[in-house]
Amino acid sequence: MRGVSVKYIASCSGGKDSVATLILAKQHNEPLDMVVFAEVMFDEKISGEMPEHREFVYNTLKPWVENELGVPFNILRSDRNFIERYRHVFCRGQNKGKVHGFPIPGMCMINRDCKLAPIKKFYKGFDEKDITQYVGIAADEVKRLKRMEGTNQISLLDKYHYTEEMASELCKEYGLYSPCYEYT
């Protein structure tokens, strides 16, 4: 993939902010070449995503991206999963030799190892100067936006002044609001 022209890639969790980013890209004719979704796995064969959310991503969001935006929707997976992290033995520090135990969904270790790792690995196929990554960070998430400074990441939510609440409403308007928000 080296030497290609600039690629605009949206990292999408299927949550309100990243989905609203896709909608804003469509509404404002922002360049977009592909969408990547990192599916967290429970084990090597079973998804670790909430069933309702996984169904939404596969059966609603993915077809919308491919048909309405006309770009590929790439599903990435890490080599690590919940079970692997559960059985992880500490190699150093005060817990050396102890088994980690079951990780809590949404916490740092799972996000780092199972969600961000495959996305970072995917981006290694590009020269950093050849890609621009759209990320779903709302205009009212000041600390997160600050961390993006100096990177190749862009928040369309910030660019178009969308708060988290506005992102939710936009997704609902398009019928692209994950059902997991009904109970999480």
N, C-alpha and C positions, 0 to 999 in steps of 0.2 A: 504494500500500500504506500510505500515511500515514493515521494515524487509526484503524488497526485495533487490536484488542485484542492483548495480549502474545502473541507467537509464540515457541515453543520450537523451536529449530532445531539439529539435530546436524550438525556438520561431520565428514564421514567419509571417510577415505582408503582404507578397506577393510583397513587394518592391524589388528592385534590390539587395540590400545588403543581405537581409535574404534569397532570392532565390539563390543567388550566394553561400551562405554558404551551402545550401543543395547540390548544384552541386559539390562543393569542397569535401563535405563529401563522395559523391559517387565516385568521381575521386580518392580520396586518401584512400578509404576504412576505413574512420573514423567510429567508432561505432555510431549508431543512432537507437533509439528505437521508437521514435514517433515525430510528428510535431504538434505544437499547433498554431492555428490562432485565434485571438480574433476579431470577427466581431462587429464593432460599429453599433448600431441600432439607427434609427431615432426615432422610437417609439417601442412599444412592438412587432409589426409585420413587419414593413418595415425597410429594411437595410438602414443604414446611409452611407454605402460605395458607392463610385461612381459606377454606374451600370456597366460600362466597366470593372472596377477592380474586382467587385464582380463576374462577369461572368468569368473573367480570373481565379480567385481563385477557384471557384467551378468547372468549366468545363475544365480547363487546368492544373493548378497547383496541385489540390487535386488528380486527376487521375494519374498524373505523379509521385507524391510522393508515392501513394499506389502501383502503378504498377512497376515503375522503382527502387524505393528505398525499396519497400516491407515493409513499416511501416505505421501505422495508421496516418491519418490526422484528428486531433480533432479540431472541430470548437467550440469555447467558446464564451459566451455572458455575458455581465455584467447585473446586475439588473437595472443599470442606462442607460439612453439613452439621445439623444439630447433634446427631449421634456421635460423629467424630469429635465434636467439641465436648460432648458429655464425657467421653472416655479419655479426653486429653489429660496427660500426666504432666504436672509442672516439672520443668527441667532445671529451674534455678529459683533462688530466693527462699523465703521462709517456708513456702509450701512445697519445696522440692520433693518429688516422689509421691505427692498426693494427687488423687484423681480430682479433676476440676468439678465434676458434677453437672447437672443439667443447666444449660444456659437459659437465661430469661430472654424471650423474644423481644426484639427491638432494642436490646441493650448493646453496648459498644462492641463486644466480642463478635456477636452474630453479624451485626452491621458491617464491621471491619472485615471479617473473614469470609462471610457468605454473600454479602451484597456488594460491597465496594471492591473487593479483590477481583472478581471477574470483570468488572467494568474497567478497572485500572489495567488489567491484563489485555483487554480488548483494545484500549487506547495505545498500548505499547506498539501496536502494528502501524502506527502513524508517527510522523515527525510532529512534535508538539506544535510547531508553527503552522502545520497543515490542517489543524482542527479547531473548531470553536464548539464548546460544549454548552448547551442550554441546560440550566438546572432550575428546578422548581423551588425557588426561595422567594417568599413574598416580600413586598415592599415594607411591611412592618416587622421584618426579622432583621433588624439593624446589625446585630452581632454577626450573624451568618453572612450577611452581605459584605461586611467589612473584611471577613476572611477570604472573600473572592478577589479582592483587589490584587492586581498584578498577575492574575491567572488568565487562562484562555476560556474562562467561564463567563456566561452572560445569564442574567435573570431577566426574562421578558416580563415577569410579574413586576419587578422593580421598574423596568423601562416604561411600562404602561400604567404604573402606579396602582397595582392590584394588591390589596391586603389578603390575608388568609381567608377572611370572611367573604370577600369579593370573589376569590378563587372558587370557594364552595358554591356560591350562587351561579357562577359561570358554568361550572361542571353540571349542576342540576339543570340549567337552561338547555344544555346540549344533550341531556340524558346520559352523561358520562361521569356520574357520581358513584363511586364504589359503594356497594351495599354494606361493606364492613363499618362504615361510619354510623350505621344504625345502632351499633353496640360497642364500638371502641372509641 
